[in-house]
Amino acid sequence: MKQPFILTLMSTVACTATATNKAPENTTPTKSKTPNVVFIYADDLGYGDLECYGAKNVQTPNVNRLAKSGILFTNAHATAATSTPSRYSMLTGEYAWRKEGTDVAAGNAGMIIRPEQYTMADMFKSVGYATAAVGKWHLGLGDKTATQDWNAPLPCALGDLGFDYHYIMAATADRVPCVYIENGKVANYDPSAPIEVSYQKNFEGEPTGKSNPELLYNLKPSHGHDMSIVNGISRIGFMKGGGKALWKDENIADSLTTHAIQFIEENKNKPFFLYFATNDVHVPRFPHDRFRGKNPMGLRGDAIVQFDYCVGEILNTLEKLGLRENTLIILSSDNGPVVDDGYDDKAEELLNGHSPAGPLRGNKYSAFEGGTRIPAIVSWPAGAEKGMTSDLLVSQVDWLASLASLTGATMPKSTAPDSYNYLGSWLGKEKTDRPWVIEQASNHTLSVRTKDWKYIEPNDGPKMIQWGPKIETGNSKEPQLYKMKEVKEVTNYAKNMPEKVAELQNILQSVREGKDLIGK
């Protein structure tokens, strides 16, 4: 199935031809018109968690402002229902299930994206962009798992993946090590408190949430998350030391936003790519005091308000520097939402009618739509449509090839094998659906989603998540086929429509085999 992509981006970009990793000749934008690109990537933010997507119990005025200046997508998909694989796919243009070791990573995982792989940052850097990653990483650091020396520069870090600058959390806020990594080494390193990390056993004499619950003065776990204690909150994994380098959860959003703004200010006179991966609304949810009590949903709602503030600070900085007109901003989330994900923050009890996944069935981890259909907003005043809602079927895996086309970058052969150029769709210039998207649940179950149908492959896993969250997995021993006009995915049409099941099974099998069904 071939799809031509002839599009004119007015005066900003000349044209982009077919869905290919190689830009056509004589179409590279001039430097003065090359847009800055900012990715604002939220963590566990659901399809129904933003005001502009219909949320009733929380106000997100800055995200609303972004949506009004661009395109709000109602049928956008992450490639996976958990963080590590969806981020891997987005940054490399390759489905994570093609590579071993791409499940949810420990804090001491070795680098999952290897230095020899071509990344989105490499692509931008190849055409003269300054590049930075600020925020949650969760794709491993160092050469091999559990071998990092956190008291010295890491031999492998984001500088080996095309990022000129990085200020990141190694994994997630609920996993050790609870320190920031800046350009390959622990930021604000405290030599009086050398760092040790283990995901196997505790260090002698170190308290844990399980053994010392009296030390949990900020948050207590609801399930799991009862190992080393940092800032009065117990985590996953064991850690010793850190001293002055340890983060305070209530300051994470401010610290990340400050470093993101600093990068923008330092590179205001040249094109830049900023991957701003916020910590909100991932657990542990412990926002700054100034965001507390802003809505009836408690800490989870306050974390959404905090996220909205961070978006506003980025927008305000771009406007102040005169960069907003020619900056392409993409705001999205790595996967669907989760309410109780390991801490007693009353998130479930305080929903008060709020539905984090909106009308969708399932949440984070799930094969149902709520696991991978996510909010996605694209705004570029100089080159994209404004005030538009799009129901086009789109996937985050295509951002790499699409943005390579935008910048005129030439992609090396065999890189980004699953990424296609849908730039026209992302900018509102074309009305071309992706013919299908592939979705991955936390247990590796794959689904094929077309505009009208969804097929979930059979598996014998449990119906519900087993370790704590009250989430349907979407597992079934029988093939599942759902009509997408019926949003809740309740009626299984598989037995009545074997031809449609076979059609979608053939797509999935061909994609697994690496066949190009769309047309590079």
Solvent accessible surface area in square Angstrom, and as a share of the most:
residue,aa,sasa,rsa
1,M,148,0.66
2,K,159,0.67
3,Q,23,0.10
4,P,100,0.63
5,F,2,0.01
6,I,122,0.62
7,L,9,0.05
8,T,95,0.55
9,L,0,0.00
10,M,122,0.54
11,S,88,0.56
12,T,15,0.08
13,V,3,0.02
14,A,60,0.46
15,C,47,0.28
16,T,1,0.01
17,A,29,0.22
18,T,67,0.39
19,A,0,0.00
20,T,35,0.20
21,N,22,0.11
22,K,124,0.53
23,A,14,0.11
24,P,39,0.24
25,E,145,0.65
26,N,151,0.77
27,T,13,0.07
28,T,88,0.51
29,P,15,0.09
30,T,86,0.50
31,K,148,0.63
32,S,97,0.62
33,K,93,0.39
34,T,14,0.08
35,P,0,0.00
36,N,12,0.06
37,V,0,0.00
38,V,0,0.00
39,F,2,0.01
40,I,1,0.00
41,Y,1,0.00
42,A,0,0.00
43,D,0,0.00
44,D,1,0.00
45,L,0,0.00
46,G,0,0.00
47,Y,21,0.08
48,G,4,0.04
49,D,0,0.00
50,L,0,0.00
51,E,61,0.27
52,C,40,0.24
53,Y,30,0.11
54,G,45,0.43
55,A,9,0.07
56,K,177,0.75
57,N,30,0.15
58,V,4,0.02
59,Q,133,0.59
60,T,0,0.00
61,P,80,0.50
62,N,31,0.16
63,V,0,0.00
64,N,27,0.14
65,R,86,0.31
66,L,1,0.00
67,A,10,0.08
68,K,155,0.66
69,S,32,0.21
70,G,0,0.00
71,I,0,0.00
72,L,19,0.09
73,F,0,0.00
74,T,35,0.20
75,N,12,0.06
76,A,0,0.00
77,H,1,0.00
78,A,1,0.00
79,T,6,0.04
80,A,1,0.01
81,A,0,0.00
82,T,5,0.03
83,S,4,0.02
84,T,0,0.00
85,P,1,0.01
86,S,1,0.01
87,R,0,0.00
88,Y,0,0.00
89,S,1,0.00
90,M,0,0.00
91,L,2,0.01
92,T,4,0.02
93,G,0,0.00
94,E,36,0.16
95,Y,4,0.02
96,A,2,0.01
97,W,51,0.18
98,R,76,0.28
99,K,56,0.24
100,E,166,0.75
101,G,58,0.56
102,T,6,0.04
103,D,69,0.36
104,V,59,0.34
105,A,8,0.06
106,A,34,0.26
107,G,4,0.04
108,N,7,0.03
109,A,11,0.09
110,G,8,0.08
111,M,7,0.03
112,I,15,0.08
113,I,1,0.01
114,R,60,0.22
115,P,48,0.30
116,E,141,0.63
117,Q,42,0.19
118,Y,42,0.16
119,T,2,0.01
120,M,0,0.00
121,A,0,0.00
122,D,33,0.17
123,M,0,0.00
124,F,0,0.00
125,K,99,0.42
126,S,72,0.46
127,V,43,0.25
128,G,39,0.37
129,Y,7,0.03
130,A,10,0.08
131,T,0,0.00
132,A,0,0.00
133,A,1,0.01
134,V,1,0.01
135,G,0,0.00
136,K,2,0.01
137,W,2,0.01
138,H,3,0.01
139,L,1,0.01
140,G,4,0.04
141,L,2,0.01
142,G,1,0.01
143,D,62,0.32
144,K,131,0.56
145,T,80,0.47
146,A,69,0.53
147,T,92,0.53
148,Q,24,0.11
149,D,79,0.41
150,W,10,0.04
151,N,57,0.29
152,A,39,0.30
153,P,97,0.61
154,L,16,0.08
155,P,106,0.67
156,C,19,0.11
157,A,8,0.06
158,L,0,0.00
159,G,49,0.47
160,D,64,0.33
161,L,1,0.00
162,G,4,0.04
163,F,5,0.02
164,D,71,0.37
165,Y,44,0.17
166,H,5,0.02
167,Y,6,0.02
168,I,2,0.01
169,M,0,0.00
170,A,4,0.03
171,A,3,0.02
172,T,1,0.01
173,A,0,0.00
174,D,3,0.01
175,R,39,0.14
176,V,0,0.00
177,P,2,0.01
178,C,0,0.00
179,V,0,0.00
180,Y,18,0.07
181,I,0,0.00
182,E,54,0.24
183,N,79,0.41
184,G,6,0.06
185,K,114,0.48
186,V,11,0.06
187,A,8,0.06
188,N,112,0.58
189,Y,74,0.28
190,D,15,0.08
191,P,106,0.67
192,S,98,0.63
193,A,21,0.17
194,P,75,0.47
195,I,5,0.02
196,E,80,0.36
197,V,26,0.15
198,S,19,0.12
199,Y,51,0.19
200,Q,159,0.71
201,K,152,0.64
202,N,51,0.26
203,F,39,0.16
204,E,174,0.78
205,G,79,0.76
206,E,53,0.24
207,P,49,0.31
208,T,14,0.08
209,G,5,0.05
210,K,159,0.68
211,S,84,0.54
212,N,40,0.21
213,P,66,0.42
214,E,122,0.55
215,L,74,0.37
216,L,5,0.03
217,Y,160,0.61
218,N,42,0.21
219,L,12,0.06
220,K,104,0.44
221,P,37,0.23
222,S,53,0.34
223,H,37,0.17
224,G,49,0.47
225,H,21,0.09
226,D,40,0.21
227,M,66,0.30
228,S,3,0.02
229,I,35,0.18
230,V,11,0.07
231,N,23,0.12
232,G,2,0.02
233,I,0,0.00
234,S,0,0.00
235,R,0,0.00
236,I,39,0.20
237,G,0,0.00
238,F,28,0.12
239,M,9,0.04
240,K,78,0.33
241,G,28,0.27
242,G,1,0.01
243,G,34,0.33
244,K,174,0.74
245,A,6,0.05
246,L,57,0.28
247,W,7,0.02
248,K,113,0.48
249,D,8,0.04
250,E,42,0.19
251,N,61,0.31
252,I,2,0.01
253,A,7,0.05
254,D,38,0.20
255,S,24,0.15
256,L,2,0.01
257,T,6,0.03
258,T,81,0.47
259,H,37,0.17
260,A,0,0.00
261,I,31,0.15
262,Q,86,0.38
263,F,10,0.04
264,I,0,0.00
265,E,64,0.29
266,E,121,0.54
267,N,15,0.08
268,K,94,0.40
269,N,139,0.71
270,K,103,0.44
271,P,14,0.09
272,F,0,0.00
273,F,0,0.00
274,L,0,0.00
275,Y,2,0.01
276,F,1,0.00
277,A,1,0.00
278,T,4,0.02
279,N,15,0.08
280,D,8,0.04
281,V,0,0.00
282,H,9,0.04
283,V,1,0.01
284,P,3,0.02
285,R,4,0.01
286,F,30,0.13
287,P,1,0.01
288,H,52,0.23
289,D,109,0.56
290,R,97,0.35
291,F,13,0.05
292,R,78,0.28
293,G,67,0.64
294,K,117,0.50
295,N,22,0.11
296,P,73,0.46
297,M,2,0.01
298,G,20,0.20
299,L,30,0.15
300,R,3,0.01
301,G,0,0.00
302,D,4,0.02
303,A,1,0.01
304,I,0,0.00
305,V,27,0.16
306,Q,7,0.03
307,F,0,0.00
308,D,5,0.03
309,Y,68,0.26
310,C,2,0.01
311,V,0,0.00
312,G,2,0.02
313,E,48,0.21
314,I,0,0.00
315,L,2,0.01
316,N,72,0.37
317,T,8,0.05
318,L,0,0.00
319,E,86,0.38
320,K,143,0.61
321,L,47,0.23
322,G,64,0.62
323,L,26,0.13
324,R,27,0.10
325,E,107,0.48
326,N,36,0.18
327,T,0,0.00
328,L,2,0.01
329,I,0,0.00
330,I,7,0.04
331,L,0,0.00
332,S,1,0.00
333,S,0,0.00
334,D,0,0.00
335,N,0,0.00
336,G,0,0.00
337,P,1,0.00
338,V,1,0.00
339,V,20,0.12
340,D,36,0.19
341,D,9,0.05
342,G,0,0.00
343,Y,3,0.01
344,D,66,0.34
345,D,8,0.04
346,K,94,0.40
347,A,3,0.02
348,E,61,0.27
349,E,119,0.53
350,L,64,0.32
351,L,36,0.18
352,N,88,0.45
353,G,80,0.77
354,H,12,0.05
355,S,53,0.34
356,P,9,0.06
357,A,4,0.03
358,G,17,0.17
359,P,72,0.45
360,L,7,0.04
361,R,60,0.22
362,G,10,0.10
363,N,29,0.15
364,K,9,0.04
365,Y,22,0.08
366,S,1,0.01
367,A,4,0.03
368,F,7,0.03
369,E,0,0.00
370,G,0,0.00
371,G,0,0.00
372,T,2,0.01
373,R,24,0.09
374,I,0,0.00
375,P,0,0.00
376,A,0,0.00
377,I,0,0.00
378,V,1,0.00
379,S,0,0.00
380,W,0,0.00
381,P,19,0.12
382,A,27,0.21
383,G,0,0.00
384,A,4,0.03
385,E,67,0.30
386,K,121,0.51
387,G,59,0.57
388,M,44,0.19
389,T,93,0.54
390,S,5,0.03
391,D,87,0.45
392,L,15,0.07
393,L,0,0.00
394,V,2,0.01
395,S,3,0.02
396,Q,1,0.00
397,V,0,0.00
398,D,1,0.01
399,W,3,0.01
400,L,0,0.00
401,A,0,0.00
402,S,2,0.01
403,L,5,0.03
404,A,1,0.01
405,S,8,0.05
406,L,0,0.00
407,T,4,0.02
408,G,11,0.11
409,A,0,0.00
410,T,85,0.50
411,M,9,0.04
412,P,58,0.37
413,K,191,0.81
414,S,109,0.71
415,T,25,0.15
416,A,4,0.03
417,P,60,0.38
418,D,10,0.05
419,S,0,0.00
420,Y,11,0.04
421,N,1,0.01
422,Y,2,0.01
423,L,2,0.01
424,G,1,0.01
425,S,2,0.01
426,W,8,0.03
427,L,1,0.00
428,G,12,0.12
429,K,49,0.21
430,E,31,0.14
431,K,162,0.68
432,T,34,0.20
433,D,42,0.22
434,R,3,0.01
435,P,24,0.15
436,W,16,0.06
437,V,1,0.00
438,I,4,0.02
439,E,4,0.02
440,Q,7,0.03
441,A,3,0.02
442,S,37,0.24
443,N,72,0.37
444,H,92,0.41
445,T,6,0.03
446,L,3,0.01
447,S,1,0.01
448,V,0,0.00
449,R,4,0.02
450,T,21,0.12
451,K,65,0.28
452,D,71,0.37
453,W,32,0.11
454,K,0,0.00
455,Y,5,0.02
456,I,0,0.00
457,E,26,0.12
458,P,56,0.35
459,N,33,0.17
460,D,116,0.60
461,G,24,0.23
462,P,67,0.42
463,K,133,0.56
464,M,81,0.36
465,I,16,0.08
466,Q,130,0.58
467,W,131,0.46
468,G,34,0.33
469,P,4,0.02
470,K,154,0.65
471,I,8,0.04
472,E,62,0.28
473,T,11,0.06
474,G,4,0.04
475,N,8,0.04
476,S,19,0.12
477,K,153,0.65
478,E,94,0.42
479,P,41,0.26
480,Q,8,0.04
481,L,0,0.00
482,Y,11,0.04
483,K,64,0.27
484,M,16,0.07
485,K,168,0.71
486,E,71,0.32
487,V,56,0.32
488,K,105,0.45
489,E,1,0.01
490,V,108,0.62
491,T,68,0.39
492,N,61,0.31
493,Y,40,0.15
494,A,9,0.07
495,K,174,0.74
496,N,124,0.63
497,M,64,0.29
498,P,87,0.55
499,E,148,0.67
500,K,44,0.19
501,V,12,0.07
502,A,44,0.34
503,E,81,0.36
504,L,1,0.00
505,Q,68,0.30
506,N,96,0.49
507,I,27,0.14
508,L,5,0.03
509,Q,89,0.40
510,S,19,0.13
511,V,4,0.02
512,R,97,0.35
513,E,94,0.42
514,G,50,0.48
515,K,116,0.49
516,D,70,0.36
517,L,48,0.24
518,I,1,0.00
519,G,7,0.07
520,K,75,0.32
